[in-house]
Amino acid sequence: MLWGNAPALRAAGILLPGGGWKAHDQAMMDLRQVSWRDPGATWTWDALVREAAAFDGDVVITNEGLGGATAEQAGRAVASLAPAEVHVVVVGRDLGRTLPSMWQESIRSRGLWSFGEFLAAIESGRHDAFWNHTAPRMLRTWGDHVPAERRHFVTVPPAGAPRLLLWERFASVLGIAGGLCEITEDTANLSLGAAEIELLRRVNHRLGEKYPHRTPYRKVVLRHLVNPVLKQAPNTLRYGLGPDRARWVAEVSEQQVRELAGYPCRVAGDLAELEPAPPRDGMTEPDALTDAQLLDTALDTIVGLLGYTDKVSERADRPEVPVLTRIKRRVAREVRQGLTARRS
């Protein structure tokens, strides 16, 4: 929603520096000095801050990887933004949905471990990336560097809530006026079904040394397999935690809600939404997929790839049409956004 409406937001006095999400991603990696930083990354944290400082208005720096920063890194980031009035916004979701989602993100970033292995690592305390991204830890790590009135915690609504409720909560914290941003159908970050994500995990294994870094992996695997094919599959069967782990997750969630309730901050939403919902129908426990289910999914994926390749070939035969169409649509969208911003 933010990046799709960057021109309208800028016209309204809200800048997303760097010109694209990659700049924020690269700045995050530079700030955290991670070992997996892409060799071709050009943006640094200081470069992003310089562009923010030159803008006469509000600035939003956003990247989920910032949640994994240490207290020292967060302190450096906040101090680098002085003398700006810095607000910290953390978004939290119930663990029953966070665990499958975080595992999926690891697989979509070329991860190799199974869902069962992932959960076992978390239970035993061996998965620092997960525990560093829990809501209480992120809020304390960043929030301790700003006054209590500048700390904001946004809860993710439960399944079945209105689709735009999370955005409306987030926008209210940032002061984004209703109607300023154009809402499109592709704003949702669709998750994959159990069979589809397990198939991708096995593809990652088979890739070996190909596409070893995030950028080439995204350019090839996400662009040509995940987004156009796997995300378009039925994705009906989902991974669940199983009864034993569900009880453990409920206990951890209860503890986290108590921590958040005792931390001075402004809450957009309801902390009760962090309590995991009961398991739904159509869910399978970790590592319970059969070979027959995976084979069916693999065959459907091959058929989907053929259809996608056919469409790409058609566009290649007429390259000037889609390019011109995209340019016209982009210009028209930016004109509409500019008019909306001026009216507001």
C-alpha positions as a Markdown table, in Angstrom:
| # | Residue | x | y | z |
|---|---|---|---|---|
| 1 | Met | 0.0 | 0.0 | 0.0 |
| 2 | Leu | 2.8 | 2.4 | 0.9 |
| 3 | Trp | 5.0 | 1.8 | -2.1 |
| 4 | Gly | 2.0 | 1.6 | -4.5 |
| 5 | Asn | 1.0 | 5.1 | -3.4 |
| 6 | Ala | 4.4 | 6.7 | -2.9 |
| 7 | Pro | 3.7 | 9.7 | -5.3 |
| 8 | Ala | 0.4 | 10.5 | -3.6 |
| 9 | Leu | 2.0 | 10.2 | -0.2 |
| 10 | Arg | 4.9 | 12.5 | -1.1 |
| 11 | Ala | 2.4 | 15.1 | -2.5 |
| 12 | Ala | 0.7 | 14.9 | 0.9 |
| 13 | Gly | 4.0 | 15.5 | 2.7 |
| 14 | Ile | 5.0 | 11.9 | 3.5 |
| 15 | Leu | 8.2 | 10.6 | 2.0 |
| 16 | Leu | 9.3 | 7.0 | 1.5 |
| 17 | Pro | 13.1 | 7.7 | 0.8 |
| 18 | Gly | 15.1 | 5.6 | -1.6 |
| 19 | Gly | 12.6 | 5.4 | -4.3 |
| 20 | Gly | 11.7 | 1.7 | -3.6 |
| 21 | Trp | 11.5 | -1.0 | -1.0 |
| 22 | Lys | 14.9 | -2.3 | -2.0 |
| 23 | Ala | 16.6 | 0.8 | -0.6 |
| 24 | His | 15.0 | 0.2 | 2.8 |
| 25 | Asp | 15.9 | -3.5 | 2.6 |
| 26 | Gln | 19.6 | -2.7 | 1.8 |
| 27 | Ala | 19.7 | 0.0 | 4.4 |
| 28 | Met | 18.4 | -2.5 | 7.0 |
| 29 | Met | 21.1 | -5.0 | 6.1 |
| 30 | Asp | 23.7 | -2.3 | 6.4 |
| 31 | Leu | 22.5 | -1.1 | 9.8 |
| 32 | Arg | 22.4 | -4.7 | 11.1 |
| 33 | Gln | 25.7 | -5.7 | 9.4 |
| 34 | Val | 24.2 | -9.1 | 8.4 |
| 35 | Ser | 26.3 | -11.7 | 6.8 |
| 36 | Trp | 23.7 | -12.3 | 4.1 |
| 37 | Arg | 23.8 | -8.8 | 2.7 |
| 38 | Asp | 23.6 | -8.9 | -1.1 |
| 39 | Pro | 27.0 | -8.2 | -2.7 |
| 40 | Gly | 25.5 | -5.8 | -5.1 |
| 41 | Ala | 23.7 | -3.7 | -2.5 |
| 42 | Thr | 24.2 | 0.1 | -3.0 |
| 43 | Trp | 22.1 | 1.7 | -0.3 |
| 44 | Thr | 23.4 | 2.2 | 3.2 |
| 45 | Trp | 21.6 | 3.3 | 6.3 |
| 46 | Asp | 23.4 | 6.6 | 6.4 |
| 47 | Ala | 22.4 | 7.3 | 2.7 |
| 48 | Leu | 18.7 | 6.7 | 3.5 |
| 49 | Val | 18.9 | 9.0 | 6.5 |
| 50 | Arg | 20.5 | 11.8 | 4.4 |
| 51 | Glu | 17.6 | 11.7 | 2.0 |
| 52 | Ala | 15.2 | 11.7 | 4.9 |
| 53 | Ala | 16.8 | 14.7 | 6.5 |
| 54 | Ala | 16.7 | 16.7 | 3.3 |
| 55 | Phe | 12.9 | 16.3 | 3.0 |
| 56 | Asp | 10.6 | 19.0 | 4.6 |
| 57 | Gly | 7.9 | 16.7 | 5.9 |
| 58 | Asp | 7.2 | 13.4 | 7.5 |
| 59 | Val | 9.3 | 10.3 | 6.5 |
| 60 | Val | 8.5 | 6.6 | 6.7 |
| 61 | Ile | 11.3 | 4.0 | 6.9 |
| 62 | Thr | 9.9 | 0.5 | 6.9 |
| 63 | Asn | 11.3 | -3.0 | 6.7 |
| 64 | Glu | 10.4 | -6.1 | 8.6 |
| 65 | Gly | 14.1 | -7.0 | 8.9 |
| 66 | Leu | 14.5 | -3.9 | 11.3 |
| 67 | Gly | 12.7 | -6.0 | 13.9 |
| 68 | Gly | 15.7 | -8.2 | 14.3 |
| 69 | Ala | 18.1 | -5.3 | 15.2 |
| 70 | Thr | 20.0 | -5.3 | 18.5 |
| 71 | Ala | 19.4 | -2.6 | 21.1 |
| 72 | Glu | 22.6 | -1.0 | 20.0 |
| 73 | Gln | 21.7 | -1.0 | 16.4 |
| 74 | Ala | 18.3 | 0.4 | 17.1 |
| 75 | Gly | 19.8 | 3.1 | 19.3 |
| 76 | Arg | 22.2 | 4.1 | 16.5 |
| 77 | Ala | 19.3 | 4.3 | 14.0 |
| 78 | Val | 17.2 | 6.5 | 16.2 |
| 79 | Ala | 20.1 | 8.8 | 17.1 |
| 80 | Ser | 21.0 | 9.1 | 13.4 |
| 81 | Leu | 17.6 | 10.6 | 12.7 |
| 82 | Ala | 18.1 | 13.5 | 15.2 |
| 83 | Pro | 16.8 | 16.1 | 15.5 |
| 84 | Ala | 13.7 | 14.6 | 14.0 |
| 85 | Glu | 10.8 | 13.5 | 16.2 |
| 86 | Val | 11.1 | 9.7 | 15.9 |
| 87 | His | 8.2 | 7.4 | 16.3 |
| 88 | Val | 8.5 | 3.6 | 16.5 |
| 89 | Val | 5.7 | 1.5 | 15.0 |
| 90 | Val | 5.6 | -2.2 | 15.6 |
| 91 | Val | 3.0 | -4.6 | 14.2 |
| 92 | Gly | 2.2 | -7.8 | 16.0 |
| 93 | Arg | 0.1 | -10.9 | 15.0 |
| 94 | Asp | -1.0 | -13.9 | 17.0 |
| 95 | Leu | 1.6 | -16.7 | 17.2 |
| 96 | Gly | -0.8 | -19.3 | 15.7 |
| 97 | Arg | -0.5 | -17.4 | 12.4 |
| 98 | Thr | 2.9 | -16.0 | 12.9 |
| 99 | Leu | 4.7 | -19.3 | 13.1 |
| 100 | Pro | 3.5 | -20.8 | 9.7 |
| 101 | Ser | 4.0 | -17.3 | 8.1 |
| 102 | Met | 7.5 | -16.9 | 9.4 |
| 103 | Trp | 8.5 | -20.3 | 8.2 |
| 104 | Gln | 7.0 | -19.6 | 4.8 |
| 105 | Glu | 9.0 | -16.4 | 4.6 |
| 106 | Ser | 12.2 | -18.3 | 5.3 |
| 107 | Ile | 11.4 | -20.8 | 2.5 |
| 108 | Arg | 10.6 | -18.0 | 0.2 |
| 109 | Ser | 14.0 | -16.6 | 1.1 |
| 110 | Arg | 15.7 | -19.9 | 0.0 |
| 111 | Gly | 15.3 | -21.7 | 3.3 |
| 112 | Leu | 15.6 | -25.5 | 3.5 |
| 113 | Trp | 14.2 | -26.7 | 6.8 |
| 114 | Ser | 10.9 | -28.4 | 7.1 |
| 115 | Phe | 8.0 | -26.9 | 9.2 |
| 116 | Gly | 8.6 | -29.5 | 11.9 |
| 117 | Glu | 12.3 | -28.7 | 12.1 |
| 118 | Phe | 11.5 | -25.0 | 12.2 |
| 119 | Leu | 9.1 | -25.5 | 15.1 |
| 120 | Ala | 11.4 | -27.7 | 17.0 |
| 121 | Ala | 14.2 | -25.1 | 16.8 |
| 122 | Ile | 11.8 | -22.5 | 18.2 |
| 123 | Glu | 10.6 | -24.6 | 21.1 |
| 124 | Ser | 14.2 | -25.4 | 22.1 |
| 125 | Gly | 15.2 | -21.7 | 21.9 |
| 126 | Arg | 17.6 | -22.3 | 19.0 |
| 127 | His | 16.0 | -20.0 | 16.6 |
| 128 | Asp | 17.2 | -16.5 | 17.4 |
| 129 | Ala | 15.6 | -14.9 | 14.4 |
| 130 | Phe | 12.2 | -15.9 | 15.6 |
| 131 | Trp | 12.6 | -14.8 | 19.2 |
| 132 | Asn | 14.2 | -11.5 | 18.1 |
| 133 | His | 11.1 | -10.8 | 16.1 |
| 134 | Thr | 8.5 | -11.3 | 18.8 |
| 135 | Ala | 6.3 | -8.3 | 19.5 |
| 136 | Pro | 7.5 | -7.6 | 23.1 |
| 137 | Arg | 11.1 | -7.9 | 22.1 |
| 138 | Met | 10.9 | -5.6 | 19.0 |
| 139 | Leu | 8.8 | -3.0 | 20.9 |
| 140 | Arg | 11.3 | -2.8 | 23.8 |
| 141 | Thr | 14.4 | -2.9 | 21.5 |
| 142 | Trp | 13.2 | 0.1 | 19.5 |
| 143 | Gly | 10.8 | 1.8 | 21.9 |
| 144 | Asp | 13.2 | 2.2 | 24.7 |
| 145 | His | 15.0 | 4.8 | 22.6 |
| 146 | Val | 11.9 | 7.1 | 22.3 |
| 147 | Pro | 9.4 | 8.6 | 24.8 |
| 148 | Ala | 6.4 | 6.4 | 25.6 |
| 149 | Glu | 4.0 | 8.6 | 23.6 |
| 150 | Arg | 6.0 | 7.9 | 20.5 |
| 151 | Arg | 5.8 | 4.1 | 20.8 |
| 152 | His | 3.0 | 2.5 | 18.8 |
| 153 | Phe | 1.9 | -1.1 | 18.7 |
| 154 | Val | -0.5 | -2.2 | 15.9 |
| 155 | Thr | -2.3 | -5.5 | 16.3 |
| 156 | Val | -3.2 | -7.6 | 13.2 |
| 157 | Pro | -7.0 | -8.3 | 13.1 |
| 158 | Pro | -8.1 | -11.9 | 13.4 |
| 159 | Ala | -9.0 | -14.0 | 10.3 |
| 160 | Gly | -12.3 | -12.9 | 8.8 |
| 161 | Ala | -11.9 | -9.3 | 9.8 |
| 162 | Pro | -12.4 | -6.6 | 7.1 |
| 163 | Arg | -9.5 | -6.8 | 4.6 |
| 164 | Leu | -8.5 | -3.2 | 5.0 |
| 165 | Leu | -8.7 | -3.0 | 8.8 |
| 166 | Leu | -5.0 | -3.5 | 9.4 |
| 167 | Trp | -4.1 | -0.8 | 6.8 |
| 168 | Glu | -6.6 | 1.6 | 8.4 |
| 169 | Arg | -5.0 | 1.1 | 11.8 |
| 170 | Phe | -1.5 | 1.5 | 10.5 |
| 171 | Ala | -2.6 | 4.6 | 8.4 |
| 172 | Ser | -4.2 | 6.2 | 11.5 |
| 173 | Val | -0.9 | 5.9 | 13.4 |
| 174 | Leu | 1.0 | 7.6 | 10.5 |
| 175 | Gly | -1.6 | 10.2 | 10.0 |
| 176 | Ile | -2.5 | 9.1 | 6.4 |
| 177 | Ala | -5.9 | 10.6 | 5.5 |
| 178 | Gly | -8.6 | 8.2 | 4.4 |
| 179 | Gly | -9.0 | 8.1 | 0.6 |
| 180 | Leu | -5.4 | 9.4 | 0.0 |
| 181 | Cys | -4.1 | 6.0 | -1.1 |
| 182 | Glu | -5.5 | 4.0 | -4.0 |
| 183 | Ile | -6.5 | 0.5 | -3.0 |
| 184 | Thr | -5.6 | -2.2 | -5.5 |
| 185 | Glu | -6.4 | -5.9 | -5.6 |
| 186 | Asp | -2.8 | -7.0 | -5.3 |
| 187 | Thr | -2.1 | -5.4 | -1.9 |
| 188 | Ala | -2.5 | -8.7 | 0.0 |
| 189 | Asn | 0.6 | -10.8 | 0.7 |
| 190 | Leu | -0.8 | -14.2 | -0.2 |
| 191 | Ser | 0.5 | -17.2 | 1.6 |
| 192 | Leu | 1.0 | -20.6 | 0.0 |
| 193 | Gly | -0.8 | -23.9 | 0.9 |
| 194 | Ala | 1.0 | -26.7 | 2.7 |
| 195 | Ala | 1.7 | -28.7 | -0.5 |
| 196 | Glu | 2.8 | -25.6 | -2.5 |
| 197 | Ile | 5.3 | -24.4 | 0.1 |
| 198 | Glu | 6.7 | -27.9 | 0.7 |
| 199 | Leu | 7.2 | -28.2 | -3.0 |
| 200 | Leu | 9.1 | -24.9 | -3.0 |
| 201 | Arg | 11.2 | -26.1 | -0.1 |
| 202 | Arg | 12.2 | -29.2 | -2.1 |
| 203 | Val | 13.0 | -27.1 | -5.1 |
| 204 | Asn | 15.3 | -25.0 | -2.9 |
| 205 | His | 17.1 | -28.2 | -2.0 |
| 206 | Arg | 17.4 | -29.2 | -5.6 |
| 207 | Leu | 18.8 | -25.8 | -6.7 |
| 208 | Gly | 22.0 | -26.5 | -5.0 |
| 209 | Glu | 24.4 | -23.6 | -5.5 |
| 210 | Lys | 22.2 | -21.8 | -8.0 |
| 211 | Tyr | 20.9 | -18.3 | -7.1 |
| 212 | Pro | 22.7 | -18.2 | -3.7 |
| 213 | His | 21.7 | -14.7 | -2.7 |
| 214 | Arg | 18.4 | -13.1 | -2.1 |
| 215 | Thr | 18.3 | -10.8 | -5.1 |
| 216 | Pro | 19.0 | -13.4 | -7.8 |
| 217 | Tyr | 16.7 | -15.9 | -6.1 |
| 218 | Arg | 13.9 | -13.3 | -6.1 |
| 219 | Lys | 14.5 | -12.3 | -9.7 |
| 220 | Val | 14.2 | -15.9 | -10.9 |
| 221 | Val | 12.3 | -18.2 | -8.4 |
| 222 | Leu | 9.9 | -15.7 | -6.9 |
| 223 | Arg | 9.3 | -13.9 | -10.2 |
| 224 | His | 8.8 | -16.9 | -12.4 |
| 225 | Leu | 7.6 | -19.7 | -10.0 |
| 226 | Val | 6.1 | -18.4 | -6.7 |
| 227 | Asn | 4.2 | -15.3 | -7.8 |
| 228 | Pro | 2.8 | -16.3 | -11.2 |
| 229 | Val | 2.2 | -20.0 | -10.5 |
| 230 | Leu | 2.3 | -21.2 | -6.9 |
| 231 | Lys | 0.3 | -18.2 | -5.5 |
| 232 | Gln | -2.3 | -18.8 | -8.2 |
| 233 | Ala | -2.8 | -22.4 | -7.1 |
| 234 | Pro | -5.8 | -23.4 | -5.0 |
| 235 | Asn | -3.6 | -23.4 | -1.8 |
| 236 | Thr | -6.5 | -25.0 | 0.1 |
| 237 | Leu | -4.6 | -27.2 | 2.6 |
| 238 | Arg | -2.8 | -25.2 | 5.3 |
| 239 | Tyr | -0.2 | -26.1 | 7.9 |
| 240 | Gly | -1.4 | -26.0 | 11.5 |
| 241 | Leu | 0.6 | -26.5 | 14.7 |
| 242 | Gly | -1.0 | -29.7 | 16.1 |
| 243 | Pro | -2.7 | -29.9 | 19.6 |
| 244 | Asp | 0.5 | -30.3 | 21.6 |
| 245 | Arg | 2.2 | -27.3 | 20.1 |
| 246 | Ala | -1.0 | -25.3 | 20.1 |
| 247 | Arg | -1.1 | -25.5 | 23.9 |
| 248 | Trp | 2.5 | -24.4 | 24.1 |
| 249 | Val | 1.8 | -21.5 | 21.8 |
| 250 | Ala | -1.2 | -20.4 | 23.9 |
| 251 | Glu | 1.0 | -20.3 | 27.0 |
| 252 | Val | 3.7 | -18.2 | 25.2 |
| 253 | Ser | 1.0 | -15.9 | 23.8 |
| 254 | Glu | -0.5 | -15.3 | 27.2 |
| 255 | Gln | 2.9 | -14.3 | 28.6 |
| 256 | Gln | 3.6 | -11.9 | 25.7 |
| 257 | Val | 0.2 | -10.2 | 26.1 |
| 258 | Arg | 1.1 | -9.6 | 29.8 |
| 259 | Glu | 4.4 | -8.1 | 28.8 |
| 260 | Leu | 2.8 | -5.8 | 26.2 |
| 261 | Ala | 0.1 | -4.7 | 28.5 |
| 262 | Gly | 2.8 | -3.6 | 31.0 |
| 263 | Tyr | 4.9 | -1.7 | 28.5 |
| 264 | Pro | 3.9 | 2.0 | 28.0 |
| 265 | Cys | 2.9 | 2.6 | 24.4 |
| 266 | Arg | -0.1 | 3.4 | 22.3 |
| 267 | Val | -2.1 | 0.5 | 21.0 |
| 268 | Ala | -4.0 | 0.6 | 17.7 |
| 269 | Gly | -6.2 | -2.5 | 17.9 |
| 270 | Asp | -6.7 | -4.9 | 20.8 |
| 271 | Leu | -4.1 | -7.0 | 22.6 |
| 272 | Ala | -6.7 | -9.7 | 22.9 |
| 273 | Glu | -6.2 | -10.3 | 19.1 |
| 274 | Leu | -2.8 | -11.7 | 19.9 |
| 275 | Glu | -4.5 | -14.8 | 21.5 |
| 276 | Pro | -4.3 | -17.7 | 18.9 |
| 277 | Ala | -7.6 | -18.8 | 17.4 |
| 278 | Pro | -8.6 | -22.4 | 17.6 |
| 279 | Pro | -7.4 | -24.6 | 14.7 |
| 280 | Arg | -9.6 | -24.3 | 11.5 |
| 281 | Asp | -10.7 | -27.1 | 9.2 |
| 282 | Gly | -8.5 | -27.8 | 6.2 |
| 283 | Met | -5.2 | -27.8 | 8.2 |
| 284 | Thr | -2.5 | -30.5 | 8.4 |
| 285 | Glu | 0.1 | -31.0 | 11.0 |
| 286 | Pro | 3.8 | -30.5 | 10.3 |
| 287 | Asp | 5.4 | -33.0 | 8.0 |
| 288 | Ala | 2.1 | -34.9 | 7.5 |
| 289 | Leu | 1.8 | -34.4 | 3.7 |
| 290 | Thr | 1.8 | -37.5 | 1.6 |
| 291 | Asp | 3.9 | -38.2 | -1.5 |
| 292 | Ala | 0.7 | -38.4 | -3.5 |
| 293 | Gln | -0.4 | -34.9 | -2.4 |
| 294 | Leu | 3.0 | -33.5 | -3.4 |
| 295 | Leu | 3.0 | -35.3 | -6.7 |
| 296 | Asp | -0.4 | -33.8 | -7.6 |
| 297 | Thr | 0.9 | -30.3 | -6.6 |
| 298 | Ala | 4.0 | -30.8 | -8.7 |
| 299 | Leu | 2.0 | -31.8 | -11.8 |
| 300 | Asp | -0.3 | -28.8 | -11.3 |
| 301 | Thr | 2.7 | -26.6 | -11.0 |
| 302 | Ile | 4.2 | -27.8 | -14.2 |
| 303 | Val | 0.9 | -27.2 | -16.0 |
| 304 | Gly | 0.8 | -23.7 | -14.5 |
| 305 | Leu | 4.3 | -23.0 | -15.6 |
| 306 | Leu | 3.4 | -24.0 | -19.1 |
| 307 | Gly | 0.5 | -21.5 | -19.1 |
| 308 | Tyr | 2.7 | -18.8 | -17.6 |
| 309 | Thr | 5.5 | -19.4 | -20.2 |
| 310 | Asp | 2.9 | -19.3 | -23.0 |
| 311 | Lys | 1.7 | -15.8 | -21.9 |
| 312 | Val | 5.3 | -14.6 | -21.5 |
| 313 | Ser | 6.0 | -15.8 | -25.1 |
| 314 | Glu | 3.0 | -13.9 | -26.4 |
| 315 | Arg | 4.2 | -10.7 | -24.7 |
| 316 | Ala | 7.7 | -11.2 | -26.2 |
| 317 | Asp | 6.2 | -11.4 | -29.7 |
| 318 | Arg | 4.5 | -8.0 | -29.1 |
| 319 | Pro | 6.9 | -6.3 | -26.7 |
| 320 | Glu | 5.8 | -2.8 | -27.5 |
| 321 | Val | 2.2 | -3.3 | -26.4 |
| 322 | Pro | 2.6 | -4.2 | -22.8 |
| 323 | Val | 5.4 | -1.7 | -22.3 |
| 324 | Leu | 3.3 | 1.2 | -23.6 |
| 325 | Thr | 0.3 | 0.0 | -21.7 |
| 326 | Arg | 2.3 | -0.1 | -18.4 |
| 327 | Ile | 3.6 | 3.4 | -19.1 |
| 328 | Lys | 0.2 | 4.8 | -19.8 |
| 329 | Arg | -1.3 | 3.1 | -16.7 |
| 330 | Arg | 1.5 | 4.4 | -14.5 |
| 331 | Val | 1.2 | 8.0 | -15.8 |
| 332 | Ala | -2.6 | 7.9 | -15.4 |
| 333 | Arg | -2.3 | 6.6 | -11.8 |
| 334 | Glu | 0.2 | 9.2 | -10.8 |
| 335 | Val | -2.0 | 12.0 | -12.3 |
| 336 | Arg | -5.0 | 10.6 | -10.3 |
| 337 | Gln | -2.9 | 10.5 | -7.1 |
| 338 | Gly | -1.6 | 14.0 | -7.6 |
| 339 | Leu | -5.1 | 15.3 | -8.1 |
| 340 | Thr | -6.3 | 13.4 | -4.9 |
| 341 | Ala | -3.4 | 14.9 | -2.9 |
| 342 | Arg | -4.2 | 18.5 | -4.1 |
| 343 | Arg | -7.9 | 18.0 | -3.3 |
| 344 | Ser | -7.0 | 16.8 | 0.2 |
